[in-house]
Amino acid sequence: MIITNMEIIPGKFVKQHLGLVQGSTVRAKHVGRDLMAGLKNIFGGELKGYTELLQESREEAVDRMKQQATAVGANAVLNVRFSTSSVTQGAAELFAYGTAVILE
């Protein structure tokens, strides 16, 4: 399945538009990661624990979006975007969405 943030795929034709597909995950911070993040805030540097958490969250949200696209018969998802929102203290949602299509 083609997943892209582009609106069109050069050399491909959108045969059918199947609508919006989405995937999301809600993740909470880990106490150990919070402790290390607190130290990094003092000394500076990348918050690798959070970087890994966000990467895992993006992958899970995209996988769920792909599952939904497959369920409606798509072979591609175009114009993919990501969004985040705070759900509660210490937890956030990562949301992936795009347009499911059948490409020729």
Stockholm file with secondary structure:
# STOCKHOLM 1.0

chainA/1-104         MIITNMEIIPGKFVKQHLGLVQGSTVRAKHVGRDLMAGLKNIFGGELKGYTELLQESREEAVDRMKQQATAVGANAVLNVRFSTSSVTQGAAELFAYGTAVILE
#=GR chainA/1-104 SS CEECSSSSCTTCCEEEEEEEEEEEEEEECCHHHHHHHHHHHHHCCCCHHHHHHHHHHHHHHHHHHHHHHHHTTCSEEEEEEEEEEEEETTEEEEEEEEEEEEEC
#=GC SS_cons         CEECSSSSCTTCCEEEEEEEEEEEEEEECCHHHHHHHHHHHHHCCCCHHHHHHHHHHHHHHHHHHHHHHHHTTCSEEEEEEEEEEEEETTEEEEEEEEEEEEEC
//
